[in-house]
């Protein structure tokens, strides 16, 4: 959902109230204990094992000798928001309520939405006044009015609450599945949110691409693509940079042309050098002290530094929010090609609450400079749509990693005691594009290119070892160090059209020759028994739960067993393989108050397989049940959980033979002498058997 200008301004004004305050300062207890948790997203145990044995990860090797190296059982399903929520709460989806990247609203014909946060609309204004092309609402002048807001959807108690209440300092950087950041009730927790933080448009990352190529413009979920047009009087190529919507802007007076009448824009003027592969980009930022012209000169293939991009909300208030972007001049001739990153919140003056306390990110940004604040910083969408080639994606992803190292240095510099958690995304988001450990044909690369770019992942793992080495050098031998990943990785060669299979088996009714929206009419819903949504979810069209539910409660068990048996019996017609390794009944593997909202079945695909791209949002059917994956996104982990375990290493002896993600939080608590709460189902990895009970 797009965050409006008014919402963003109110957040910015609230943040200004904290200017000059001490920020994230500890009060109360000051224990000498120090615990570091390094979270590497998607790090695969088999590759770690091979690189340790090859001598390429010496710091990981040292940890293994000190305390051990184990596969870490991941979540069901092994999706990052589910897995990190398991880590955060020390328990499963039945308690924290995150089951997939995508959830659905059963009362609105299975309308999909992003799982970890949702928007509350706030109160409707009783009066709206149009003045000079802008709209002013009564709610703006009412201090008791409840405005629209984004709310954290994750349930359960995060482990840091138990540390916070005991005066133990907690600092977390780029923590996934915690946006908006949960509140520190006692003032000892600081958190910079990661995965889940939107860009300034309210999306999970919308790039903008400007080109002179003679093709249609595209305004999709992946990004915006706009046609550059020549102004023959000024010789400039012109376009508009799209910003967030502005509820104060009268739609009749808007000049936006992207489909959002209240969208703010900035004019871009791009001048191509007549002789050299160079271009100049000029635009004007709105400012309280007057407009400011920004000029950027780039060589072909060059990236700019972060640049401020300020949109005018209305004449009285001035700029809407502090957004930043980087510009990449991909080509000057024969076509002019300019890529602009998603508009990120400026960490020095963000337009949304992306840290707890709100000024924590400002303190960081003031020292380290601007950086990607959106959750998905690596722009895999630009690679998947062909805006980036492999080399360009690697360059952009490496810039993200370089920023992350700067942030790590900041975190270590300011870490005194308590808990430090630090997260790296590179081991996941570079792997989704570059991982390929097979001689099978790659979706988009030659065999030589596949081997070349798979080696990129090895280099990333070596970089992660370097990060661990920095931490060990700073912290010495007295801190407890835990290295973990939420899941592993494998190739994604074949995609399984779950809804196509359900249709062919008679469980889902839709117009068989239509490649449009999956289910369009009430009549179709009334004849549908099951549907797939998200990367692993299968839902029954249950009476009393779904809007047009038809499956009776007394039919549920038999139907779930029948669908499960048939899915496991299915064979890929092209090679005879079994695409689905496990089918999990959520009423058997989830317990807790949120289990009622879970999918009825979790489909656990085998190695090389995953849900089709069409299955994820249930937008259309596939032409075949199983077909090749033809995207650059050629590796994944959203499959059966026992195929892709994560990793855990420590400089303290790991005594559990089969640790799981839910065990990390209880282990952290016990390191500080905090009893394991009864709400947690995990155990302490550093204790055995009956000793576990002593910590409860």
C-alpha positions as CSV (number, residue, x, y, z in Angstrom):
1,X,0.0,0.0,0.0
2,X,1.4,3.4,-1.0
3,X,2.2,5.6,2.0
4,X,0.7,9.1,1.5
5,X,2.6,12.3,1.9
6,X,0.5,13.4,4.9
7,X,1.4,10.1,6.7
8,X,5.1,10.6,6.0
9,X,5.1,14.2,7.1
10,X,3.5,13.4,10.4
11,X,6.1,10.8,11.1
12,X,8.9,13.2,10.2
13,X,7.5,15.9,12.4
14,X,7.2,13.4,15.3
15,X,10.9,12.5,14.8
16,X,11.9,16.1,15.0
17,X,10.7,16.1,18.6
18,X,13.6,13.8,19.5
19,X,16.4,16.0,18.0
20,X,18.9,16.8,20.8
21,X,17.8,13.8,22.9
22,X,20.4,11.2,23.9
23,X,18.9,8.6,21.5
24,X,19.3,4.9,22.3
25,X,20.8,5.0,25.8
26,X,20.8,2.2,28.4
27,X,19.1,2.6,31.7
28,X,19.2,0.2,34.6
29,X,21.2,-3.0,34.7
30,X,24.6,-3.0,32.9
31,X,25.7,-6.7,32.8
32,X,29.2,-7.4,31.5
33,X,28.0,-10.3,29.4
34,X,28.3,-9.8,25.6
35,X,26.6,-11.9,23.0
36,X,26.9,-11.5,19.3
37,X,24.5,-13.1,16.8
38,X,25.5,-12.9,13.1
39,X,22.5,-13.7,10.9
40,X,23.4,-14.7,7.4
41,X,20.2,-15.2,5.3
42,X,20.1,-18.4,3.2
43,X,23.6,-19.7,4.0
44,X,23.8,-23.3,2.9
45,X,25.5,-25.9,5.2
46,X,27.0,-28.0,2.4
47,X,28.8,-25.1,0.8
48,X,30.0,-23.8,4.1
49,X,31.4,-27.3,4.8
50,X,33.2,-27.4,1.5
51,X,34.7,-23.9,1.8
52,X,35.8,-24.6,5.4
53,X,37.5,-27.8,4.3
54,X,39.2,-25.8,1.4
55,X,40.6,-23.3,3.9
56,X,38.6,-20.4,2.5
57,X,36.6,-19.7,5.6
58,X,39.2,-19.7,8.4
59,X,37.1,-17.8,11.0
60,X,34.2,-20.2,10.5
61,X,36.7,-23.1,10.9
62,X,37.9,-21.5,14.2
63,X,34.3,-21.3,15.5
64,X,33.7,-25.0,14.6
65,X,36.7,-26.1,16.5
66,X,35.7,-24.0,19.5
67,X,32.0,-24.9,19.8
68,X,30.8,-26.9,16.8
69,X,29.0,-26.6,13.4
70,X,25.5,-28.0,13.0
71,X,22.8,-27.9,10.4
72,X,20.0,-25.7,11.8
73,X,16.4,-27.0,11.3
74,X,14.5,-24.3,9.5
75,X,10.8,-23.4,9.6
76,X,7.8,-24.9,7.9
77,X,7.8,-23.5,5.3
78,X,11.4,-22.4,4.9
79,X,10.5,-18.8,3.9
80,X,12.5,-15.9,5.3
81,X,9.7,-14.1,7.1
82,X,8.5,-17.3,8.6
83,X,11.9,-18.4,9.6
84,X,13.0,-15.1,11.1
85,X,9.8,-14.9,13.0
86,X,10.6,-18.4,14.5
87,X,14.0,-17.0,15.5
88,X,12.4,-13.8,17.0
89,X,9.8,-15.6,19.1
90,X,11.5,-18.9,19.9
91,X,8.4,-20.7,18.7
92,X,6.4,-21.5,15.5
93,X,3.9,-19.9,13.1
94,X,1.0,-21.1,15.3
95,X,2.1,-18.4,17.8
96,X,3.6,-15.6,15.7
97,X,1.1,-15.9,12.8
98,X,3.5,-15.6,9.8
99,X,2.9,-18.5,7.4
100,X,4.3,-17.2,4.1
101,X,5.4,-14.0,2.3
102,X,1.8,-13.8,1.1
103,X,-1.3,-14.1,3.2
104,X,-4.9,-13.8,2.1
105,X,-8.1,-12.2,3.4
106,X,-10.7,-15.0,3.3
107,X,-13.6,-12.5,3.5
108,X,-12.6,-10.8,0.3
109,X,-12.3,-13.8,-2.1
110,X,-8.8,-14.6,-1.0
111,X,-7.4,-11.1,-1.6
112,X,-3.5,-11.5,-1.2
113,X,-1.4,-9.1,0.9
114,X,2.2,-8.9,2.3
115,X,2.3,-11.0,5.4
116,X,4.5,-9.2,8.0
117,X,2.8,-5.8,8.1
118,X,-0.5,-4.2,7.2
119,X,-2.0,-0.8,6.9
120,X,-4.8,0.6,9.1
121,X,-6.8,3.3,7.3
122,X,-7.3,5.7,10.2
123,X,-10.4,7.9,10.6
124,X,-12.2,9.5,7.7
125,X,-12.1,13.4,7.9
126,X,-15.4,15.0,8.4
127,X,-14.5,17.9,6.1
128,X,-12.2,18.4,3.1
129,X,-11.5,21.8,1.7
130,X,-9.9,22.4,-1.8
131,X,-7.6,25.4,-1.9
132,X,-5.4,26.4,-4.8
133,X,-5.0,22.9,-6.2
134,X,-4.5,21.2,-2.8
135,X,-6.8,19.5,-0.4
136,X,-6.9,20.2,3.4
137,X,-8.7,17.8,5.8
138,X,-10.2,18.4,9.2
139,X,-8.2,15.5,10.5
140,X,-5.0,17.4,10.0
141,X,-6.0,20.0,12.6
142,X,-7.4,17.5,15.1
143,X,-4.6,16.2,17.5
144,X,-6.8,13.3,18.6
145,X,-7.6,12.1,15.1
146,X,-6.2,8.6,14.4
147,X,-4.3,8.7,11.1
148,X,-3.5,5.9,8.8
149,X,-0.6,3.8,9.9
150,X,1.4,0.6,9.1
151,X,1.2,-2.1,11.8
152,X,3.4,-5.0,12.5
153,X,1.5,-8.2,11.9
154,X,3.8,-10.6,13.7
155,X,2.3,-11.9,17.0
156,X,3.9,-13.5,20.0
157,X,6.6,-12.0,22.3
158,X,10.0,-11.2,20.8
159,X,12.9,-12.6,22.8
160,X,14.4,-9.1,23.4
161,X,11.4,-8.1,25.5
162,X,12.7,-10.4,28.3
163,X,16.2,-8.7,28.0
164,X,14.8,-5.2,27.8
165,X,12.8,-5.6,31.0
166,X,15.9,-6.7,32.9
167,X,17.9,-3.7,31.7
168,X,20.1,-5.7,29.3
169,X,21.1,-3.7,26.3
170,X,19.9,-5.0,22.9
171,X,21.1,-3.6,19.5
172,X,19.9,-5.1,16.3
173,X,20.8,-4.0,12.8
174,X,18.7,-4.8,9.7
175,X,16.5,-7.3,11.6
176,X,14.0,-9.0,9.2
177,X,10.3,-9.4,9.9
178,X,10.2,-6.6,12.3
179,X,8.7,-3.6,10.4
180,X,7.4,-1.4,11.8
181,X,9.8,-2.1,14.7
182,X,8.3,-3.3,17.9
183,X,8.5,-0.9,20.8
184,X,11.1,-1.0,23.5
185,X,9.0,-0.9,26.7
186,X,12.0,-0.2,29.0
187,X,14.3,1.8,26.8
188,X,17.2,-0.8,26.5
189,X,16.4,-2.0,22.9
190,X,17.5,-0.4,19.7
191,X,16.5,-1.9,16.4
192,X,17.1,-0.9,12.7
193,X,14.4,-2.8,10.7
194,X,15.4,-4.8,7.6
195,X,13.3,-7.1,5.5
196,X,9.8,-5.7,5.3
197,X,10.8,-2.0,5.2
198,X,9.2,-0.4,2.1
199,X,10.5,2.2,-0.2
200,X,9.0,5.7,-0.2
201,X,6.3,4.5,-2.6
202,X,5.1,2.0,0.0
203,X,6.2,-1.0,-2.1
204,X,8.9,-3.6,-1.5
205,X,11.1,-1.9,-4.1
206,X,10.0,-0.1,-7.3
207,X,12.8,1.0,-9.5
208,X,12.4,3.5,-12.3
209,X,13.9,3.0,-15.7
210,X,14.1,5.7,-18.4
211,X,14.9,4.8,-22.0
212,X,14.7,6.1,-25.6
213,X,13.9,2.6,-26.8
214,X,10.7,2.6,-28.9
215,X,8.6,0.3,-26.8
216,X,5.5,0.7,-24.6
217,X,5.9,2.0,-21.1
218,X,5.5,-0.4,-18.2
219,X,4.0,0.3,-14.8
220,X,4.1,-3.0,-13.0
221,X,4.8,-4.4,-9.6
222,X,8.5,-5.0,-10.6
223,X,9.2,-1.4,-11.5
224,X,8.3,1.6,-13.8
225,X,9.7,1.9,-17.3
226,X,9.2,5.2,-19.0
227,X,9.9,6.5,-22.5
228,X,12.3,9.4,-22.7
229,X,11.2,12.1,-25.2
230,X,13.3,14.8,-26.8
231,X,12.7,18.4,-26.2
232,X,14.0,19.8,-29.5
233,X,14.1,23.4,-28.1
234,X,16.4,22.5,-25.1
235,X,18.0,19.4,-26.6
236,X,17.2,17.6,-23.4
237,X,15.5,14.2,-23.0
238,X,12.7,14.7,-20.6
239,X,10.7,12.5,-18.2
240,X,9.1,12.6,-14.8
241,X,10.5,10.8,-11.7
242,X,7.5,9.4,-9.8
243,X,7.2,10.0,-6.1
244,X,4.6,9.0,-3.4
245,X,1.0,9.9,-3.6
246,X,-0.1,13.1,-1.9
247,X,-3.5,13.2,-0.3
248,X,-3.3,17.0,-0.3
249,X,-3.0,17.2,-4.1
250,X,-6.3,17.9,-5.9
251,X,-6.5,15.0,-8.4
252,X,-8.0,17.3,-11.1
253,X,-4.8,19.4,-11.1
254,X,-2.3,16.5,-11.1
255,X,0.0,16.2,-14.1
256,X,1.0,12.6,-13.2
257,X,0.4,10.1,-16.0
258,X,1.3,6.8,-14.4
259,X,-2.2,5.9,-13.3
260,X,-2.1,7.7,-9.9
261,X,-3.8,11.0,-10.2
262,X,-2.5,12.2,-6.8
263,X,1.1,11.2,-7.5
264,X,3.9,13.7,-7.0
265,X,6.5,14.0,-9.7
266,X,9.8,15.7,-10.4
267,X,10.9,16.7,-13.9
268,X,14.1,15.0,-15.1
269,X,16.2,16.6,-17.9
270,X,18.9,14.4,-19.4
271,X,21.5,15.9,-21.7
272,X,23.6,13.5,-23.9
273,X,27.1,14.7,-24.7
274,X,27.4,15.0,-28.5
275,X,30.7,13.3,-28.7
276,X,31.5,11.3,-25.5
277,X,29.7,8.5,-23.7
278,X,28.6,11.0,-21.0
279,X,25.3,12.4,-19.9
280,X,24.1,15.1,-17.4
281,X,21.0,14.6,-15.3
282,X,19.3,17.7,-14.0
283,X,16.3,18.0,-11.6
284,X,15.0,20.3,-9.0
285,X,14.4,19.5,-5.4
286,X,11.7,21.4,-3.5
287,X,12.9,23.1,-0.3
288,X,11.7,25.3,2.5
289,X,14.5,27.8,1.7
290,X,13.8,27.6,-2.0
291,X,14.2,25.1,-4.8
292,X,17.6,23.5,-5.3
293,X,18.9,22.3,-8.6
294,X,20.8,19.0,-8.7
295,X,23.2,18.2,-11.5
296,X,24.7,14.7,-11.9
297,X,27.3,14.0,-14.6
298,X,27.9,10.3,-15.3
299,X,30.0,8.3,-17.7
300,X,28.3,5.3,-19.4
301,X,28.3,2.4,-16.9
302,X,28.8,4.7,-13.9
303,X,26.7,5.0,-10.7
304,X,26.1,8.2,-8.8
305,X,26.4,8.5,-5.1
306,X,23.2,8.8,-3.1
307,X,21.3,11.9,-4.1
308,X,18.5,13.6,-2.2
309,X,15.1,13.7,-4.0
310,X,12.6,16.0,-2.4
311,X,8.9,16.3,-3.6
312,X,6.8,19.3,-2.9
313,X,3.8,18.6,-0.7
314,X,2.3,22.1,-0.7
315,X,3.7,25.6,-0.6
316,X,3.5,26.1,3.2
317,X,5.2,23.0,4.4
318,X,7.8,22.5,1.8
319,X,9.4,19.1,1.0
320,X,7.4,16.0,1.8
321,X,10.0,13.7,3.1
322,X,13.7,12.9,2.9
323,X,14.1,10.4,0.1
324,X,17.4,9.3,-1.5
325,X,18.2,7.5,-4.8
326,X,21.2,6.5,-6.8
327,X,21.3,6.9,-10.6
328,X,23.0,4.5,-13.0
329,X,23.7,5.5,-16.6
330,X,23.5,2.2,-18.3
331,X,23.9,3.4,-21.9
332,X,24.4,6.6,-23.8
333,X,24.3,5.3,-27.4
334,X,22.6,4.0,-29.5
335,X,19.9,4.3,-26.9
336,X,19.9,6.4,-23.8
337,X,19.2,4.2,-20.7
338,X,19.0,5.5,-17.1
339,X,18.1,3.5,-14.0
340,X,17.0,5.0,-10.8
341,X,16.9,3.0,-7.6
342,X,13.7,2.7,-5.6
343,X,13.3,5.9,-3.5
344,X,14.7,5.0,-0.1
345,X,14.1,6.9,3.1
346,X,17.0,9.1,4.0
347,X,18.3,7.7,7.3
348,X,19.2,11.1,8.5
349,X,15.6,12.3,8.1
350,X,13.4,9.3,7.3
351,X,9.8,9.7,6.4
352,X,8.7,6.6,8.2
353,X,9.5,4.9,11.5
354,X,12.1,2.3,10.5
355,X,13.9,2.0,13.8
356,X,13.2,1.8,17.5
357,X,13.7,4.4,18.9
358,X,12.9,6.5,15.8
359,X,16.1,8.5,16.2
360,X,18.3,5.4,16.2
361,X,18.5,5.4,12.3
362,X,19.3,9.1,12.4
363,X,22.2,8.5,14.7
364,X,23.5,5.8,12.4
365,X,23.0,7.8,9.2
366,X,24.7,10.9,10.7
367,X,27.9,8.9,11.2
368,X,28.0,6.4,8.3
369,X,26.2,8.5,5.6
370,X,23.2,7.5,3.4
371,X,22.5,3.8,2.8
372,X,19.7,1.5,1.5
373,X,16.9,1.6,4.1
374,X,14.4,-0.5,2.2
375,X,14.2,-4.2,3.2
376,X,15.1,-5.7,-0.1
377,X,18.1,-3.6,-1.1
378,X,19.5,-5.9,-3.8
379,X,17.4,-5.1,-6.9
380,X,16.6,-8.6,-8.0
381,X,13.5,-7.3,-9.8
382,X,15.7,-5.2,-12.2
383,X,17.7,-8.4,-13.0
384,X,14.6,-10.5,-13.4
385,X,13.0,-8.1,-15.8
386,X,16.1,-7.6,-17.9
387,X,16.9,-4.0,-16.8
388,X,20.1,-5.3,-15.3
389,X,22.3,-8.0,-16.8
390,X,24.3,-10.4,-14.6
391,X,27.3,-8.1,-14.2
392,X,25.1,-5.0,-13.5
393,X,23.2,-6.9,-10.8
394,X,26.4,-8.1,-9.2
395,X,27.7,-4.5,-9.1
396,X,24.6,-3.2,-7.5
397,X,24.4,-6.1,-5.0
398,X,28.1,-5.6,-4.1
399,X,27.3,-2.0,-3.4
400,X,24.7,-3.1,-0.9
401,X,27.3,-5.5,0.7
402,X,29.9,-2.7,1.0
403,X,27.3,-0.5,2.8
404,X,26.5,-3.4,5.1
405,X,30.2,-3.7,6.1
406,X,30.2,0.0,6.9
407,X,27.2,-0.6,9.1
408,X,28.9,-3.5,10.8
409,X,31.9,-1.4,11.6
410,X,29.5,1.2,13.2
411,X,27.7,-1.5,15.1
412,X,31.0,-2.9,16.5
413,X,32.3,0.5,17.4
414,X,29.2,1.3,19.5
415,X,28.8,-2.2,21.1
416,X,29.7,-2.3,24.7
417,X,27.7,-5.0,26.4
418,X,24.4,-7.0,26.1
419,X,23.3,-8.4,22.8
420,X,24.4,-7.4,19.3
421,X,22.5,-8.9,16.3
422,X,23.6,-8.1,12.8
423,X,22.0,-9.3,9.6
424,X,23.5,-9.9,6.1
425,X,21.2,-10.4,3.1
426,X,23.9,-11.0,0.4
427,X,24.1,-14.7,1.0
428,X,20.4,-15.0,0.1
429,X,19.7,-12.3,-2.5
430,X,22.8,-12.9,-4.6
431,X,22.2,-16.7,-4.3
432,X,18.7,-16.4,-5.8
433,X,20.2,-15.0,-9.0
434,X,23.7,-16.7,-9.1
435,X,23.4,-20.1,-7.4
436,X,23.7,-23.1,-9.7
437,X,25.5,-26.2,-8.5
438,X,24.4,-28.6,-11.2
439,X,25.3,-29.7,-14.7
440,X,21.7,-29.4,-15.7
441,X,21.0,-26.6,-18.2
442,X,20.6,-23.2,-16.5
443,X,17.4,-21.1,-17.2
444,X,19.2,-18.1,-18.7
445,X,23.0,-18.9,-18.9
446,X,25.4,-21.1,-20.8
447,X,27.2,-23.8,-18.8
448,X,30.3,-21.6,-18.7
449,X,28.4,-18.6,-17.4
450,X,26.5,-20.7,-14.8
451,X,29.8,-21.9,-13.4
452,X,31.3,-18.4,-13.4
453,X,28.4,-16.9,-11.5
454,X,28.0,-19.8,-9.1
455,X,31.6,-19.0,-8.1
456,X,30.2,-15.5,-7.1
457,X,28.3,-17.2,-4.2
458,X,31.5,-18.8,-3.0
459,X,33.1,-15.3,-3.0
460,X,30.2,-14.0,-1.0
461,X,30.6,-16.7,1.6
462,X,34.3,-15.8,1.9
463,X,33.2,-12.2,2.5
464,X,30.9,-13.4,5.2
465,X,33.9,-15.1,6.8
466,X,35.6,-11.8,6.7
467,X,32.7,-10.2,8.5
468,X,33.0,-12.8,11.2
469,X,36.7,-12.1,11.4
470,X,36.1,-8.4,12.0
471,X,33.8,-9.3,14.9
472,X,36.2,-11.8,16.4
473,X,39.0,-9.3,16.3
474,X,37.0,-6.6,18.0
475,X,35.2,-8.8,20.6
476,X,38.1,-11.1,21.5
477,X,37.4,-14.4,23.2
478,X,35.1,-13.3,26.0
479,X,32.0,-12.7,24.1
480,X,29.6,-15.5,23.1
481,X,29.4,-15.6,19.3
482,X,26.6,-17.4,17.4
483,X,26.6,-17.6,13.6
484,X,23.3,-18.8,12.1
485,X,21.3,-18.8,8.9
486,X,17.6,-19.2,8.6
487,X,17.6,-21.8,5.8
488,X,19.8,-23.2,3.0
489,X,19.6,-23.1,-0.8
490,X,19.1,-25.2,-3.9
491,X,18.5,-24.9,-7.6
492,X,15.1,-23.9,-9.0
493,X,14.7,-25.7,-12.3
494,X,11.1,-26.6,-12.6
495,X,7.9,-24.8,-11.5
496,X,4.8,-26.5,-10.3
497,X,1.4,-24.9,-11.1
498,X,-0.5,-25.8,-8.0
499,X,-3.7,-24.2,-9.1
500,X,-3.5,-25.8,-12.5
501,X,-3.1,-29.2,-10.8
502,X,-6.1,-28.4,-8.6
503,X,-8.2,-27.5,-11.6
504,X,-7.2,-30.6,-13.5
505,X,-8.1,-32.7,-10.4
506,X,-11.5,-31.0,-10.1
507,X,-10.8,-29.1,-6.9
508,X,-10.8,-25.7,-8.4
509,X,-13.3,-24.4,-11.0
510,X,-12.5,-21.6,-13.4
511,X,-12.8,-20.9,-17.0
512,X,-10.5,-23.5,-18.5
513,X,-9.4,-21.5,-21.5
514,X,-8.9,-18.2,-19.7
515,X,-5.4,-17.0,-18.8
516,X,-6.7,-14.0,-16.8
517,X,-7.5,-13.8,-13.1
518,X,-7.8,-17.2,-11.5
519,X,-11.3,-17.1,-10.1
520,X,-13.5,-14.3,-11.3
521,X,-17.1,-15.1,-10.3
522,X,-19.1,-16.2,-7.3
523,X,-20.4,-19.1,-9.3
524,X,-16.8,-20.4,-9.8
525,X,-16.1,-20.0,-6.1
526,X,-19.2,-21.9,-5.2
527,X,-17.9,-24.9,-7.1
528,X,-14.3,-24.6,-5.9
529,X,-13.0,-26.8,-3.0
530,X,-9.4,-25.7,-2.8
531,X,-6.9,-23.1,-4.1
532,X,-3.2,-22.3,-3.8
533,X,-1.8,-19.0,-2.7
534,X,1.6,-17.9,-1.7
535,X,4.8,-19.9,-2.2
536,X,3.7,-23.0,-0.2
537,X,0.1,-22.5,0.9
538,X,-3.0,-24.5,-0.1
539,X,-6.3,-23.5,1.4
540,X,-9.7,-25.2,1.4
541,X,-12.7,-23.2,0.4
542,X,-14.1,-23.8,3.8
543,X,-17.7,-22.9,4.7
544,X,-17.9,-20.2,7.4
545,X,-14.4,-19.1,6.8
546,X,-14.0,-18.2,3.1
547,X,-16.4,-15.7,1.6
548,X,-18.0,-18.3,-0.7
549,X,-16.9,-21.4,1.2
550,X,-18.5,-24.7,0.3
551,X,-16.4,-27.4,2.1
552,X,-18.2,-28.5,5.3
553,X,-16.3,-29.0,8.5
554,X,-17.1,-32.8,8.5
555,X,-15.6,-33.1,5.0
556,X,-12.4,-31.3,5.8
557,X,-10.2,-34.2,7.1
558,X,-11.0,-36.6,4.3
559,X,-10.5,-33.9,1.7
560,X,-7.1,-32.8,3.1
561,X,-5.9,-36.4,3.2
562,X,-7.1,-37.0,-0.3
563,X,-5.4,-33.9,-1.7
564,X,-2.2,-34.8,0.2
565,X,-2.1,-38.3,-1.2
566,X,-2.6,-37.2,-4.8
567,X,0.0,-34.5,-4.6
568,X,2.6,-36.9,-3.2
569,X,1.7,-39.4,-5.9
570,X,2.1,-36.9,-8.8
571,X,5.1,-37.4,-11.1
572,X,6.7,-34.9,-13.4
573,X,5.6,-36.1,-16.9
574,X,8.9,-34.9,-18.5
575,X,11.3,-36.9,-16.2
576,X,9.3,-39.1,-13.9
577,X,10.5,-37.3,-10.7
578,X,8.4,-36.5,-7.7
579,X,8.1,-32.7,-7.5
580,X,6.5,-32.7,-4.0
581,X,8.4,-34.4,-1.2
582,X,6.2,-33.5,1.8
583,X,2.7,-32.2,2.4
584,X,2.3,-30.8,5.9
585,X,-1.1,-30.6,7.6
586,X,-0.9,-27.4,9.6
587,X,-3.3,-28.6,12.2
588,X,-0.6,-31.3,12.9
589,X,2.5,-29.1,12.8
590,X,1.3,-25.8,14.2
591,X,0.0,-25.1,17.7
592,X,-1.1,-21.8,19.2
593,X,-3.7,-19.0,18.9
594,X,-2.7,-18.0,15.3
595,X,-2.9,-21.5,13.8
596,X,-6.5,-20.9,12.8
597,X,-5.3,-18.4,10.2
598,X,-2.8,-20.8,8.6
599,X,-3.2,-22.4,5.2
600,X,-4.7,-25.9,5.5
601,X,-1.7,-27.5,3.8
602,X,1.9,-26.5,3.3
603,X,3.3,-28.0,0.1
604,X,6.9,-29.0,0.5
605,X,8.5,-29.2,-2.9
606,X,11.6,-31.4,-3.5
607,X,15.0,-30.1,-4.6
608,X,14.9,-28.4,-8.1
609,X,11.1,-27.6,-7.8
610,X,9.1,-24.8,-6.4
611,X,5.6,-23.3,-6.8
612,X,5.1,-21.6,-10.1
613,X,5.3,-17.8,-10.4
614,X,1.5,-17.8,-11.3
615,X,0.7,-19.8,-8.2
616,X,2.1,-17.2,-5.8
617,X,-0.6,-14.6,-6.2
618,X,-3.2,-16.8,-7.8
619,X,-3.5,-14.4,-10.7
620,X,-3.6,-16.9,-13.5
621,X,-3.2,-20.6,-14.4
622,X,-0.2,-22.2,-16.0
623,X,-0.5,-23.8,-19.4
624,X,1.1,-27.0,-18.0
625,X,1.2,-28.3,-14.4
626,X,5.0,-28.6,-14.5
627,X,7.3,-26.6,-16.7
628,X,10.8,-25.1,-16.8
629,X,11.7,-22.1,-14.8
630,X,12.9,-19.5,-17.3
631,X,13.8,-16.7,-15.0
632,X,17.1,-15.3,-13.8
633,X,15.8,-16.1,-10.3
634,X,17.1,-19.6,-10.6
635,X,17.6,-20.8,-7.1
636,X,15.3,-21.0,-4.1
637,X,14.5,-22.5,-0.7
638,X,10.7,-22.4,-0.4
639,X,10.4,-26.2,-0.4
640,X,10.3,-29.1,2.0
641,X,12.0,-27.9,5.2
642,X,14.4,-30.9,5.6
643,X,15.9,-30.2,2.2
644,X,17.2,-26.8,3.1
645,X,18.4,-26.5,6.7
646,X,20.3,-23.5,7.8
647,X,23.5,-23.4,9.8
648,X,24.6,-22.7,13.4
649,X,28.1,-22.3,14.7
650,X,29.4,-20.9,18.0
651,X,32.5,-20.4,20.0
652,X,30.7,-22.0,22.9
653,X,30.1,-25.8,22.8
654,X,26.8,-26.7,21.0
655,X,25.5,-29.7,22.9
656,X,22.3,-30.3,21.0
657,X,22.6,-32.8,18.1
658,X,19.6,-31.4,16.2
659,X,19.2,-27.6,16.9
660,X,16.5,-25.6,15.3
661,X,15.7,-22.0,14.6
662,X,13.4,-21.9,17.6
663,X,16.3,-22.8,19.8
664,X,18.4,-19.7,19.1
665,X,16.2,-17.2,21.2
666,X,16.1,-19.4,24.3
667,X,19.9,-19.9,24.0
668,X,20.4,-16.1,24.0
669,X,18.2,-15.7,27.0
670,X,20.0,-18.4,29.0
671,X,23.4,-16.7,28.2
672,X,22.1,-13.7,30.2
673,X,20.7,-15.9,32.9
674,X,17.1,-15.3,31.9
675,X,14.7,-18.2,32.3
676,X,13.2,-19.6,29.1
677,X,9.5,-18.5,29.0
678,X,6.8,-21.1,28.8
679,X,5.6,-19.5,25.6
680,X,8.8,-20.6,23.8
681,X,9.0,-24.1,22.5
682,X,12.7,-23.9,21.8
683,X,15.6,-25.1,24.1
684,X,19.1,-24.0,25.0
685,X,21.6,-25.3,22.5
686,X,24.4,-25.1,25.1
687,X,22.7,-27.6,27.5
688,X,21.6,-31.2,27.3
689,X,18.6,-33.2,28.5
690,X,17.4,-32.5,32.1
691,X,19.6,-29.4,32.2
692,X,17.1,-27.7,29.9
693,X,14.5,-27.7,32.6
694,X,16.8,-25.7,35.0
695,X,16.5,-22.7,32.7
696,X,12.7,-22.6,32.6
